[in-house]
Every structure is written in C-alpha cells, then in structure tokens.
C-alpha cells in the first residue's frame, strides 16, 4: 500500500498578529510540503468569535503573503465546520467513546479544591461516565471517555518516542453545553477532514497530541505523523516575549525594515540546519528541508544576527526593487526615484535595514542649505573652510564631471594644501551631505551633480 501524499497545515488563531514563532511554524510546514511535493493548507481557527476580528485575519494573511508562504487552495475557517464537529461528538457518544456529563460548576470546583488540598493533579472524576440514560432537560457537556489503562506512544519526528500513561489523560470536554465544540475536538475533526498527514507545530502542543489521539483512535481514523518543534527563546534563554522580538511579522517589515527573504532565512536556521550553511536560498531550503534535521533544543533569537543577514540580502537585492521599497518614506518624484536607483549600488553596501538605507539616501534629496548634524558641524572649522575653498576652486575649473576627473581634482587640492586626502574628504563629506558617513566622496559628487555639489560646498565656505 503506497503512502498517503503529504498534507501539512498551518492553523493560527486570529486573536492578534502573525507572531514570529507562528511564522516559523508556517515556514516549516510550507517547506515540508514543498520538499515532498505535497500540499500546504491554511486554516484560520476563528472559534473565539469575540477576539477573531477581520483585522487580525487580514494581518495573518498579509504576513503569510509577505513571507512568500503561499497555501494550496482557499483558506479554511474553523467556525464554518461547527455542525460537523458536533456531529462527530454525537457519533462518539453513540459508540460509547464519550458521555453526557451533568456535573455542575460547584461540583467541579469541589473536586478541584480536593485535588489541590491533596497536592494531586486535577483529574475529572465524573459520576456520569458510565451513565447512558439522558437526564431530561438538565444541561450537559459531552466528555471524552478517555482510556484509563495502558499507555499512548507517539513516535515524534523531532522529539523521538514519547510515552504517556493513559491514566494521565482526562475526560476533557468535546462539546460544550451550548453545543459549541472545544478546540481539542475541532482541531482533530478539521485535520481529518482536510486530509492532514503531518502535524508540525510547537512543542507546547505535545501534551495535546496525546489527548487528540484518543479522539482519532475512538473514530478509527488514520493517525497523523507528529513533529513538535521546540519553541524560540530570547538571548537570555527565557521564553520569547516582546522584549526579545516576539512581535508581529508586520513589525519586522514596517518597524525594523527587514526583507522577507532575510526573515525566512533566519527563521529557517532557528532550530534547523544544513551543515554550516547560513545563507540558504528558497530553492535550497525546499531541496534540503526535512524533519530529522530539526533540533530538540530551543533556539535563541538574536537580533544582531538577523540584521546582519538582512544586510546580506539588501546587498543581493535588485536596485529598482530597493528603491521602490524606500521611495515612499522619502516622498520622491519620478526623477528623484531614478537618481535613487542610480545611487543604490553605493547606498546598499552600508545598510543593514531598509530604514538605514532610506536614511543613507536622504542627503541626495534635501534642500539647501543643509541641516548639518552635530558631528559634521564639528568638522567645519575656519581651517577646513579654507580646504573646502581649495576643493571648490579645483572643481569649478573642471570641464566635465566624470568620477575619475573628480578624484584627480580632489587629490590635487589636498596636495596643494599639504594635507592627506582624508583631511579634505571628511569636511567635504560634511559639506555635501551634512553627515560624517556616506558613500565614497567621489560617488557623492558624481551623484549630486556639478551644480548641486558646488552650491553645497559654497554654502559651507563662509564662516557661520
């Protein structure tokens, strides 16, 4: 009998943004499906109607698209299948794998207090477990009749063989008294109906797997292959929080100025590896990704590594694409955007983020007189203004504005003043850009052009 085609799924709850841990889960599911030639499905678990807003759903879909994680077919919405979930709960009831529980909240609280006093884990002990007869109009929930003897074993693709005694699995609720399904039931039914073969998710769901298997086995359904991936931790080893970087994917794009290929490359290396490879293309990731290479230990999120990786991808990115990404923040005209594209090879060599890239490009488009920052102003002294005047005189005399000619003129001006090139280049940079860092000074002159360059230098030649 041939193996079933691989079907993975990502099933986020739309109660906020697509956080970075969820993005990695989605990436691993997507890669495994693409690696095996299978399908990757997206299911929105919107059963918490109060918190599942349209904005939150849109944020998840937008984040997935930005990361390039396309799903097969349409997205599913769990709330559409409540009738099916209830149907399965009643089937389990008919087959003797579930029961109607009429326990009140007071009775449950009493059992909980008793377990607490005895310092034992709380386990439901329902007097209705073996009662078949209905109790009139009394409200009830439908509970799983969990196996009480033996053990359940999961051969997890990441965690290895994990065993739980069945006595530790409680009679959890399948269907609430208002007829709505619980998360535990809905997930199992949806995964079965969608044909999911591999459940790849965070290891905080490992305990749930044993409870969900009880439903699967009660229904006689095929069991999925499980892969529970360790969670991401901060640099200090604590569970990832907002201070560590547990923000929405949109914040990595908008607030941090990162490229999607850098984020996915970094997430891929958080818990998975291929030798010593750090820079991994999307094509390589699809070819190489497999579950046995996922580590068992939590990964530590390192912003510095992510920024450095982003710098690599900025240098690799097309100039027009980068210009298009940062042009809106600079409010450029079409003509100015063409200049930005021309300047991009020099600008992107120094940037780690799109914000740094935009900031580095700003000098090209500011109005005269320049707003000179404090560090640059310190370079514009009476002495250096004389040096600027020498450079200005050499540049005014040039017949053309080609870069080799510009370089020769500036070097000659430095020699005439008896100073090293750096002693001229730094105040010249301050005059031309208002800053102490920029692309190479000859590139700056070439990009600004003759008229603008000479005017900016002249602005700083007079004592202030």
Buried (B, 14 or more C-beta within 10 A) or exposed (E): EEEBEBBBBBBBBBEBBBBBBBBBBBBBBBBBBBBBEBBBBBBBBBBEEEEBBEEBBEBBBBBBEBBEBEBEEEBBBBBEBBEBBBEBBEEBBEEEBBBBBBBEEEBBEEBEEEBEEEEEEEEBEBEBBEEEEEEEEEEBBBBBBBBEEEEBEBEBBBBEEBEBEBEBBBBBBBBBEEEBBBBBBBBBBBBBBBBBBBBBBBBEBBBBBBBBBBBBEBBEBEEBBBBBBBBBBBEEEEEBEEEBBBBBBBBBBEEBBBBBBBBBBBBBBBBBBBEEEBEBEBEBBBBBBBBEEBEEEBBBBBEEBBBBBBBBBBBEBEBEEBBEBBBEBBEBEEEBBEBBBBBBEBBBEBBBBBBBBBBBBBBBBEEEEBEBEEEBBEBBEEEBBEBBBBBBEBBEEBEEBEEEBBBBBBBEBBEBBEBEBEBBBBBBBBBBBBBBEBBBBBBBBBBBEBEBBBEBBBBBBEEE
